[in-house]
Amino acid sequence: MTTKTDPFLSDQFIRKARLGSGLIIFLFVTMHLGNHSLGLISLKAAEAGRGVFLAIWRNPIGTVVFYGAVIVHVLLVLRTLYVRRTLRMPLGEAFQIVTGLLIPLLLIDHVLGTRIVHDIYGYVDNYHSIVRTLWISSPVDGIRQTLALLAVWIHGCIGVHFWLRYRPWYTRITPVVLTVAILLPVLALLGFANMGRTLIYISTEEDERGYVGGYYSDVRSFGESQSVPGNQIRSDIQPYRVTLYGSFSLALIALFGLRVTRRLSERAHQISIRYPGGENIRVPRGFTVLEASRLGGIPHYSVCGGKGQCSTCRVQVVDGVDSLPSPEPLEQKTLNRIRATPDIRLACQLRPTHDVAVVPLLVPMSESAIPTYSQTTSPGREREIVVFFCDLRHFTSLTEERLPFDIVFLLNRYFAIVGKAIEDAGGRVDKFIGDGAMALFGLGHPPDEACRQALKAAATIIREVDRLSEELAEELSVPLRIAVGIHSGLAVVGSMGYGNVKNLTAIGDTVNVASRLESAAKEFDTELVLSEPVAALSGADLSGIESREIAVRGRAVPLRVFIVPKEESARFA
């Protein structure tokens, strides 16, 4: 009998364990690189920083946490490779897995030459000895450690980026994060090089301890008066080296051996997945529909990378619905959110047990520019934002007797006012539509602040358009007047368009209502109309401002709005 997935073995728990273990390793590496960077100040400063670093990590708790995280992370990466039914994947995902597998191979000798020898023989693995080895005695090992450092850092940065990339606040700090991601390893390598150059000129007996010519010199053991010959140390740690390299190699061999065994056994239990284009992909039972699409080279959206956290891979099962396994909790949660009918399933989570026919519901039409395994960079996400619409009133009459160049000049002056006011207030110009404009606020700020920003932009635009009207009064048949509508609520925000013409934009009821409020401003012969949610979130002083309830197409309940004339808009500046 099938039981509910144990929360400690569920995909969600495993994903969190992989993320948590990765973050611990990333913190360790970040502190380690920061310690190396102190070498730019002096060797003494780096040694002082090393004392703090060791106090955190070289104690029973720190040791268990770090090495436990390493073991868990590697095992979960191997598990991920085993669980995948096909190794076809997006390039970024493949790069992340390959660098993750290279890290243990690049770092095993470093761990043996520092922590293991320190614990067994009391080897002083300080910056004097390690830098002398990697910079002077064995520069080849130094190059290897540099490659390991870059592999670990790039792997960690990619993982953190994919974890945070859809957080609204992450976009605000991305430039700072990118700067740190580039500078920290560079500073660490420069610090290491500076310490190496310093040690070239140091030649004392104490500094000669450690590696000589790439090998250990005599190292004093714990509690003993005699030193231990370097040859004996190399001989003693050889079993550790064989064990670590052998264990990891056997794990990889076992992984691919199990995959081959599974594939051979599954050939006798294949199912057929049919697509609307006539494609018939035969895959072993246990494959997901998304894996079948990738195996067959069929374009199939999967924005979240097949983790069940979006619905872009969803399919409609047109044949074989009755034989489908029940959705797991993770898939069911997403299906409930999109109010899916029983025949709609997530391709990345659905593992058919019998032949089925499916229709991908989000197909990249005929865009040949989209690779088979590509993923959009800015997928749609439902967010609470503020939508801003503005439009020049009586624009048609203004342009009837003007030359084309004059019209372009006027529009560019107007667009410059609108664009600068929106950007200065903290918003984003979404698009210019004829003589109108749409802007989004709240992409990187909380809703209350976004509402205040939108009101400030509206006040600035109204004021500056009035000044432009006075400046061009002799050339205009009627004064320039603006109509602005502002509304706040949930909208789907993401990259939309075709081919190279894709922009971050928003769709949904909130956008429609904001557009309706801009039209209402014209109907009420006023400059600004804002909705009650905007008024409540902004905390603006609306005393003396007229309010009404208006009907909005598509909404059953009337919406209360505030009608702000030009002379009152200055209070929002």
C-alpha positions as CSV (number, residue, x, y, z in Angstrom):
1,M,0.0,0.0,0.0
2,T,1.3,3.4,-0.9
3,T,1.8,5.7,2.0
4,K,2.3,9.5,2.3
5,T,5.8,10.6,1.8
6,D,7.7,10.8,5.0
7,P,8.5,14.5,5.6
8,F,12.1,13.5,6.4
9,L,12.5,11.8,3.0
10,S,10.3,14.1,0.9
11,D,11.8,16.0,-2.0
12,Q,11.1,19.3,-0.2
13,F,13.1,18.1,2.9
14,I,16.0,16.8,0.7
15,R,16.1,20.0,-1.2
16,K,16.3,22.0,2.0
17,A,19.0,19.7,3.3
18,R,21.0,20.2,0.2
19,L,20.6,23.9,0.4
20,G,21.4,24.1,4.1
21,S,24.6,21.9,3.7
22,G,25.6,24.0,0.7
23,L,25.2,27.3,2.7
24,I,27.4,26.0,5.5
25,I,30.1,25.1,3.1
26,F,29.7,28.4,1.3
27,L,30.0,30.3,4.7
28,F,33.2,28.3,5.4
29,V,34.7,29.1,2.0
30,T,33.7,32.8,2.3
31,M,35.4,33.1,5.7
32,H,38.5,31.2,4.4
33,L,38.8,33.5,1.4
34,G,38.4,36.5,3.7
35,N,41.2,35.2,5.8
36,H,43.5,34.9,2.8
37,S,42.6,38.5,1.8
38,L,44.2,39.7,5.1
39,G,47.5,38.6,3.6
40,L,47.3,41.9,1.6
41,I,47.9,43.6,4.9
42,S,50.6,41.3,6.3
43,L,51.4,37.7,7.1
44,K,50.8,38.6,10.8
45,A,47.3,39.9,10.1
46,A,46.4,36.7,8.2
47,E,47.7,34.6,11.1
48,A,45.6,36.6,13.5
49,G,42.5,36.1,11.3
50,R,43.3,32.4,11.1
51,G,43.0,32.2,14.9
52,V,39.4,33.5,14.7
53,F,38.7,31.1,11.8
54,L,40.0,28.1,13.7
55,A,38.2,29.0,16.8
56,I,34.9,28.8,14.9
57,W,35.6,25.7,12.7
58,R,38.4,23.7,14.4
59,N,36.5,22.6,17.4
60,P,34.2,19.5,17.9
61,I,31.0,21.3,17.0
62,G,32.5,23.2,14.1
63,T,34.2,20.1,12.8
64,V,31.0,18.0,12.9
65,V,28.9,20.8,11.3
66,F,31.4,21.4,8.4
67,Y,32.4,17.9,7.5
68,G,28.9,16.7,8.1
69,A,27.7,19.3,5.6
70,V,30.3,18.3,3.1
71,I,29.3,14.6,3.3
72,V,25.5,15.4,3.2
73,H,26.0,17.7,0.2
74,V,28.1,15.3,-1.8
75,L,25.7,12.4,-1.1
76,L,22.7,14.5,-2.1
77,V,24.4,15.5,-5.3
78,L,25.0,11.8,-6.1
79,R,21.4,11.1,-5.2
80,T,20.2,13.8,-7.5
81,L,22.2,12.2,-10.3
82,Y,20.8,8.8,-9.6
83,V,17.2,10.0,-9.4
84,R,17.4,11.8,-12.7
85,R,16.1,9.6,-15.4
86,T,18.0,11.4,-18.1
87,L,21.3,13.4,-17.9
88,R,20.0,15.8,-20.5
89,M,19.7,19.1,-18.7
90,P,20.2,22.9,-19.2
91,L,23.8,23.9,-19.5
92,G,23.8,25.9,-16.2
93,E,22.5,23.0,-14.3
94,A,25.1,20.6,-15.8
95,F,27.9,23.1,-15.0
96,Q,26.7,23.3,-11.4
97,I,26.7,19.5,-11.1
98,V,30.1,19.0,-12.8
99,T,31.9,21.7,-10.6
100,G,30.3,20.1,-7.5
101,L,31.7,16.7,-8.4
102,L,35.2,18.2,-9.1
103,I,35.5,19.9,-5.7
104,P,36.2,16.7,-3.6
105,L,38.8,15.6,-6.1
106,L,40.6,18.9,-6.0
107,L,40.4,19.3,-2.2
108,I,41.2,15.9,-0.8
109,D,45.0,16.4,-0.8
110,H,44.6,19.8,0.8
111,V,42.5,18.4,3.6
112,L,45.1,15.6,4.1
113,G,48.0,18.0,4.1
114,T,46.4,20.3,6.7
115,R,43.8,19.0,9.0
116,I,44.6,15.2,9.0
117,V,48.4,15.7,9.5
118,H,47.7,18.4,12.1
119,D,45.5,16.0,14.1
120,I,47.9,13.1,13.8
121,Y,51.3,14.6,14.1
122,G,50.8,18.1,15.4
123,Y,51.8,19.6,12.0
124,V,51.6,23.4,12.3
125,D,49.5,24.1,9.2
126,N,49.8,27.9,9.5
127,Y,50.2,30.4,6.7
128,H,54.0,30.2,7.0
129,S,54.1,26.5,6.2
130,I,51.2,26.2,3.8
131,V,52.1,29.3,1.7
132,R,55.7,28.3,1.6
133,T,54.7,24.9,0.2
134,L,52.2,26.2,-2.4
135,W,54.1,29.3,-3.5
136,I,57.8,28.3,-3.2
137,S,58.3,24.5,-2.7
138,S,55.5,23.1,-4.9
139,P,53.9,25.7,-7.2
140,V,52.1,23.0,-9.1
141,D,50.1,22.2,-6.0
142,G,49.5,26.0,-5.7
143,I,47.9,26.0,-9.2
144,R,45.8,23.1,-8.3
145,Q,44.6,24.8,-5.1
146,T,43.8,27.9,-7.2
147,L,41.6,25.8,-9.5
148,A,39.9,24.2,-6.5
149,L,39.3,27.6,-5.0
150,L,37.7,28.9,-8.2
151,A,35.6,25.8,-8.6
152,V,34.3,25.9,-5.1
153,W,33.5,29.6,-5.3
154,I,31.8,29.6,-8.7
155,H,29.8,26.5,-7.6
156,G,28.7,28.2,-4.4
157,C,27.9,31.6,-6.1
158,I,25.7,29.9,-8.7
159,G,23.9,27.9,-6.0
160,V,23.2,31.1,-4.0
161,H,22.1,33.0,-7.0
162,F,19.6,30.3,-8.1
163,W,18.3,30.2,-4.5
164,L,17.8,34.0,-4.2
165,R,17.1,35.1,-7.8
166,Y,13.3,35.5,-7.4
167,R,13.4,37.3,-4.1
168,P,12.2,40.9,-4.6
169,W,14.9,42.3,-2.4
170,Y,17.7,40.4,-4.2
171,T,17.4,42.6,-7.3
172,R,18.2,45.6,-5.1
173,I,21.5,44.2,-3.8
174,T,22.5,42.2,-6.9
175,P,25.2,44.8,-7.9
176,V,26.8,44.6,-4.5
177,V,26.6,40.8,-4.4
178,L,28.2,40.6,-7.9
179,T,31.0,42.9,-6.8
180,V,31.7,40.8,-3.7
181,A,31.5,37.6,-5.7
182,I,34.2,38.9,-8.1
183,L,36.4,40.8,-5.6
184,L,36.7,38.2,-2.8
185,P,38.5,35.4,-4.7
186,V,40.7,38.0,-6.4
187,L,41.6,39.6,-3.1
188,A,42.2,36.1,-1.6
189,L,44.6,35.2,-4.4
190,L,46.4,38.5,-4.2
191,G,46.7,38.1,-0.4
192,F,48.1,34.6,-0.8
193,A,50.6,35.9,-3.5
194,N,51.7,38.7,-1.2
195,M,52.3,36.3,1.7
196,G,54.3,34.1,-0.8
197,R,56.5,37.0,-1.8
198,T,57.1,37.8,1.8
199,L,58.2,34.3,2.7
200,I,60.7,34.3,-0.1
201,Y,62.8,36.6,2.0
202,I,62.3,34.8,5.3
203,S,64.7,31.9,6.0
204,T,64.5,30.8,9.6
205,E,64.5,27.3,11.0
206,E,60.9,27.7,12.2
207,D,59.7,28.8,8.7
208,E,61.4,25.8,7.1
209,R,59.1,23.4,8.9
210,G,56.3,21.7,7.0
211,Y,56.7,20.9,3.3
212,V,60.1,20.9,1.7
213,G,60.2,20.3,-2.0
214,G,56.5,19.4,-1.9
215,Y,57.0,16.9,1.1
216,Y,56.8,17.1,4.8
217,S,59.9,17.9,6.8
218,D,60.3,16.4,10.2
219,V,57.3,17.2,12.3
220,R,57.1,16.9,16.1
221,S,54.2,14.7,17.3
222,F,52.0,15.3,20.2
223,G,53.6,14.6,23.5
224,E,56.9,13.3,22.0
225,S,60.3,14.8,22.1
226,Q,61.5,13.2,18.9
227,S,60.5,14.4,15.4
228,V,58.8,12.2,12.8
229,P,60.6,11.8,9.5
230,G,58.8,13.2,6.5
231,N,58.9,9.9,4.6
232,Q,57.1,8.2,7.5
233,I,54.4,10.8,7.4
234,R,53.9,10.3,3.7
235,S,53.7,6.6,4.2
236,D,51.3,7.0,7.2
237,I,48.8,9.2,5.4
238,Q,48.8,7.2,2.2
239,P,46.0,4.9,3.5
240,Y,43.9,8.1,4.2
241,R,44.5,9.3,0.6
242,V,43.6,5.9,-0.9
243,T,40.5,5.7,1.3
244,L,39.2,9.1,0.4
245,Y,40.0,9.0,-3.3
246,G,38.8,5.4,-3.5
247,S,35.6,6.0,-1.6
248,F,34.7,8.9,-3.9
249,S,35.7,7.0,-7.1
250,L,33.7,4.0,-6.0
251,A,30.7,6.2,-5.2
252,L,30.8,7.5,-8.8
253,I,31.3,4.1,-10.3
254,A,28.4,2.7,-8.2
255,L,26.2,5.6,-9.2
256,F,26.6,5.1,-12.9
257,G,26.6,1.3,-12.4
258,L,23.2,1.6,-10.7
259,R,21.9,3.8,-13.4
260,V,23.0,1.3,-16.1
261,T,21.4,-1.6,-14.1
262,R,18.2,0.4,-13.7
263,R,18.1,1.3,-17.3
264,L,18.6,-2.3,-18.4
265,S,15.8,-3.6,-16.0
266,E,13.5,-0.8,-17.1
267,R,13.7,-1.6,-20.8
268,A,11.2,-4.4,-20.1
269,H,8.8,-2.0,-18.5
270,Q,8.6,1.0,-20.9
271,I,5.6,3.2,-21.5
272,S,4.7,5.5,-24.3
273,I,4.1,9.2,-24.0
274,R,2.4,10.7,-27.1
275,Y,2.5,14.4,-27.9
276,P,0.1,16.5,-30.1
277,G,2.7,16.8,-32.9
278,G,2.6,13.1,-33.4
279,E,5.8,12.3,-31.4
280,N,5.7,9.0,-29.5
281,I,8.4,8.9,-26.9
282,R,9.1,5.5,-25.2
283,V,10.6,5.8,-21.8
284,P,11.1,3.5,-18.8
285,R,8.3,3.6,-16.2
286,G,9.3,6.1,-13.6
287,F,10.4,8.8,-16.0
288,T,8.6,12.2,-15.6
289,V,6.9,13.7,-18.6
290,L,9.4,16.5,-18.5
291,E,12.3,14.0,-18.7
292,A,10.5,12.3,-21.6
293,S,10.2,15.7,-23.4
294,R,13.9,16.4,-22.9
295,L,14.9,12.9,-24.0
296,G,12.9,13.3,-27.2
297,G,14.1,16.8,-27.9
298,I,10.6,18.3,-27.6
299,P,10.5,21.9,-26.4
300,H,9.0,22.1,-23.0
301,Y,9.0,25.1,-20.6
302,S,10.2,24.5,-17.0
303,V,11.1,27.8,-15.4
304,C,11.8,26.4,-11.9
305,G,14.1,23.7,-13.3
306,G,11.7,20.8,-12.6
307,K,11.3,21.3,-8.9
308,G,7.5,21.6,-8.9
309,Q,7.6,25.2,-7.8
310,C,5.9,26.7,-10.9
311,S,3.3,25.5,-13.3
312,T,5.0,26.4,-16.6
313,C,5.6,22.8,-17.5
314,R,2.0,21.8,-16.9
315,V,0.3,19.4,-19.4
316,Q,-3.2,18.3,-20.1
317,V,-3.5,14.5,-20.1
318,V,-5.9,13.7,-22.9
319,D,-5.6,9.9,-22.8
320,G,-4.9,7.7,-19.7
321,V,-6.1,10.1,-17.0
322,D,-7.7,7.2,-15.0
323,S,-4.3,5.4,-14.7
324,L,-2.3,8.4,-13.4
325,P,-0.8,8.2,-9.9
326,S,-2.1,10.7,-7.4
327,P,-0.2,13.9,-7.1
328,E,2.4,14.2,-4.3
329,P,1.8,17.1,-1.8
330,L,4.3,19.4,-3.6
331,E,2.6,19.0,-6.9
332,Q,-0.9,19.2,-5.4
333,K,-0.1,22.5,-3.7
334,T,0.9,24.0,-7.1
335,L,-2.1,22.5,-8.8
336,N,-4.5,23.9,-6.2
337,R,-3.0,27.3,-6.6
338,I,-3.8,27.4,-10.3
339,R,-7.2,25.7,-9.7
340,A,-6.2,22.9,-12.1
341,T,-8.8,20.3,-13.2
342,P,-8.0,16.6,-12.6
343,D,-6.6,16.2,-16.2
344,I,-4.0,19.0,-15.6
345,R,-0.7,17.8,-14.2
346,L,2.9,19.1,-13.7
347,A,5.2,17.5,-16.3
348,C,8.1,17.6,-13.9
349,Q,6.3,15.7,-11.2
350,L,4.0,13.3,-13.1
351,R,5.5,9.8,-13.5
352,P,3.0,7.8,-15.6
353,T,2.7,4.1,-15.0
354,H,0.9,3.4,-18.2
355,D,0.7,4.8,-21.7
356,V,-0.6,8.4,-21.8
357,A,-1.1,11.2,-24.3
358,V,-0.3,14.7,-23.2
359,V,-0.6,18.3,-24.5
360,P,1.9,20.8,-23.1
361,L,-0.2,23.9,-22.2
362,L,2.7,26.4,-22.4
363,V,4.4,25.7,-25.7
364,P,7.0,28.2,-27.2
365,M,5.0,28.4,-30.4
366,S,7.5,28.5,-33.3
367,E,10.3,30.5,-31.7
368,S,13.3,28.8,-33.2
369,A,15.5,31.1,-31.1
370,I,14.5,29.2,-27.9
371,P,16.7,26.1,-27.4
372,T,15.0,22.9,-26.5
373,Y,16.3,22.9,-22.9
374,S,16.3,26.7,-22.3
375,Q,14.5,28.4,-19.4
376,T,13.3,32.0,-19.4
377,T,15.4,34.2,-17.3
378,S,12.5,36.2,-15.7
379,P,9.6,33.9,-15.2
380,G,6.2,35.2,-14.1
381,R,5.6,35.5,-10.4
382,E,2.6,36.9,-8.6
383,R,3.6,40.0,-6.7
384,E,2.0,42.9,-5.0
385,I,2.9,46.0,-6.9
386,V,1.6,49.5,-7.8
387,V,0.7,50.1,-11.4
388,F,0.8,53.7,-12.7
389,F,-0.8,54.9,-15.9
390,C,-0.6,58.4,-17.4
391,D,-1.8,60.0,-20.6
392,L,-1.8,63.4,-22.3
393,R,-5.3,64.7,-22.7
394,H,-6.6,66.2,-26.0
395,F,-3.4,65.0,-27.7
396,T,-5.2,64.5,-31.1
397,S,-6.2,68.2,-31.2
398,L,-2.7,69.2,-30.2
399,T,-1.2,67.4,-33.2
400,E,-3.7,68.2,-35.9
401,E,-1.9,71.3,-37.2
402,R,1.7,70.5,-36.2
403,L,4.5,69.2,-38.3
404,P,5.7,65.6,-37.6
405,F,9.0,66.8,-36.3
406,D,7.2,69.1,-33.9
407,I,5.1,66.2,-32.6
408,V,8.1,64.1,-32.0
409,F,9.8,67.0,-30.2
410,L,6.7,67.5,-28.0
411,L,6.4,63.8,-27.2
412,N,10.1,63.4,-26.3
413,R,9.9,66.4,-23.9
414,Y,6.8,64.8,-22.3
415,F,8.4,61.3,-22.2
416,A,11.5,62.8,-20.6
417,I,9.4,64.4,-17.8
418,V,7.5,61.1,-17.2
419,G,10.5,58.8,-17.4
420,K,12.7,61.0,-15.1
421,A,9.9,61.5,-12.5
422,I,9.2,57.7,-12.4
423,E,12.8,56.7,-12.1
424,D,13.7,59.4,-9.6
425,A,10.8,58.2,-7.4
426,G,12.0,54.6,-7.5
427,G,9.7,53.1,-10.2
428,R,10.3,51.4,-13.5
429,V,8.9,52.6,-16.8
430,D,7.2,49.6,-18.3
431,K,6.3,51.0,-21.7
432,F,5.2,54.1,-23.6
433,I,1.9,53.7,-25.5
434,G,1.3,56.5,-28.0
435,D,1.1,59.6,-25.7
436,G,0.6,57.5,-22.6
437,A,2.9,55.6,-20.3
438,M,2.7,52.6,-17.9
439,A,5.0,52.2,-14.9
440,L,5.5,49.7,-12.1
441,F,6.4,50.5,-8.5
442,G,7.2,48.0,-5.8
443,L,9.5,45.6,-7.8
444,G,12.2,46.3,-5.2
445,H,10.3,48.0,-2.4
446,P,7.5,47.1,0.0
447,P,3.9,48.0,-1.1
448,D,3.5,51.0,1.3
449,E,6.7,52.6,0.1
450,A,5.8,51.9,-3.5
451,C,2.5,53.7,-3.1
452,R,4.2,56.8,-1.8
453,Q,6.7,56.6,-4.6
454,A,3.9,56.4,-7.2
455,L,2.2,59.4,-5.7
456,K,5.4,61.4,-5.6
457,A,6.0,60.6,-9.3
458,A,2.4,61.7,-10.2
459,A,2.9,65.0,-8.3
460,T,6.2,65.6,-10.1
461,I,4.7,64.8,-13.6
462,I,1.7,67.0,-13.0
463,R,3.9,69.9,-12.0
464,E,6.5,69.5,-14.8
465,V,3.8,69.1,-17.5
466,D,2.2,72.3,-16.3
467,R,5.6,74.1,-16.6
468,L,6.1,72.6,-20.1
469,S,2.7,73.9,-21.1
470,E,3.6,77.4,-19.9
471,E,6.9,77.2,-21.8
472,L,5.1,76.2,-25.1
473,A,2.0,78.3,-24.5
474,E,2.5,80.3,-27.7
475,E,2.7,77.2,-29.8
476,L,-0.1,75.2,-28.3
477,S,-3.8,75.5,-29.2
478,V,-4.8,74.2,-25.8
479,P,-2.8,73.8,-22.6
480,L,-1.2,70.5,-21.8
481,R,-3.0,68.4,-19.3
482,I,-2.2,65.0,-17.8
483,A,-4.4,62.2,-16.5
484,V,-2.9,59.7,-14.0
485,G,-4.4,56.5,-12.6
486,I,-2.8,54.5,-9.8
487,H,-3.8,51.2,-8.3
488,S,-2.2,48.6,-6.0
489,G,-2.7,44.9,-5.9
490,L,-1.5,41.5,-7.1
491,A,-0.2,41.1,-10.6
492,V,1.8,38.6,-12.5
493,V,5.3,40.1,-13.2
494,G,7.7,38.5,-15.7
495,S,9.5,38.8,-19.0
496,M,7.0,38.7,-21.8
497,G,7.2,39.3,-25.6
498,Y,8.6,37.6,-28.6
499,G,12.2,36.9,-29.8
500,N,14.5,39.8,-28.9
501,V,11.6,42.0,-27.9
502,K,11.0,40.8,-24.4
503,N,10.6,43.1,-21.4
504,L,9.7,42.9,-17.8
505,T,6.0,43.7,-17.5
506,A,2.9,43.0,-15.5
507,I,-0.5,41.6,-16.4
508,G,-3.7,41.0,-14.4
509,D,-6.6,42.7,-12.8
510,T,-4.5,45.3,-11.1
511,V,-3.1,46.6,-14.4
512,N,-6.6,46.7,-15.9
513,V,-8.0,48.7,-12.9
514,A,-5.1,51.2,-13.0
515,S,-5.8,51.8,-16.7
516,R,-9.5,52.3,-15.9
517,L,-8.6,54.9,-13.3
518,E,-6.5,56.8,-15.8
519,S,-9.6,56.9,-18.0
520,A,-11.7,58.0,-15.0
521,A,-9.4,60.9,-14.4
522,K,-10.4,62.2,-17.9
523,E,-14.1,61.6,-17.2
524,F,-13.9,63.5,-13.9
525,D,-11.8,66.2,-15.6
526,T,-9.0,65.9,-13.0
527,E,-5.3,65.2,-13.1
528,L,-5.1,62.2,-10.7
529,V,-7.3,59.4,-9.6
530,L,-6.0,56.8,-7.1
531,S,-7.7,53.8,-5.6
532,E,-8.6,53.2,-1.9
533,P,-5.8,50.5,-1.5
534,V,-3.2,53.1,-2.6
535,A,-4.6,55.7,-0.2
536,A,-4.6,53.2,2.7
537,L,-1.1,51.9,2.0
538,S,0.6,55.2,1.4
539,G,-0.8,56.8,4.6
540,A,-1.2,60.0,2.5
541,D,-3.2,63.0,3.9
542,L,-6.4,62.9,1.8
543,S,-8.5,65.3,3.9
544,G,-10.7,67.4,1.7
545,I,-10.2,65.2,-1.3
546,E,-13.4,64.0,-3.0
547,S,-14.0,60.2,-3.0
548,R,-16.4,58.2,-5.1
549,E,-17.3,54.6,-5.8
550,I,-17.0,53.7,-9.5
551,A,-17.8,50.6,-11.4
552,V,-14.9,48.8,-13.0
553,R,-15.4,46.4,-15.8
554,G,-14.8,42.8,-14.7
555,R,-15.3,43.6,-11.0
556,A,-18.6,42.9,-9.3
557,V,-18.0,45.2,-6.4
558,P,-17.6,49.0,-7.0
559,L,-14.1,50.5,-6.2
560,R,-13.7,53.5,-4.0
561,V,-11.4,56.1,-5.6
562,F,-10.0,59.5,-4.6
563,I,-10.3,62.3,-7.2
564,V,-7.3,64.6,-6.8
565,P,-7.2,68.0,-8.7
566,K,-4.0,69.6,-9.9
567,E,-3.8,72.1,-7.1
568,E,-4.0,69.3,-4.5
569,S,-1.5,67.0,-6.0
570,A,1.4,69.0,-4.6
571,R,0.8,67.5,-1.2
572,F,2.3,64.2,-2.5
573,A,5.6,65.7,-3.7
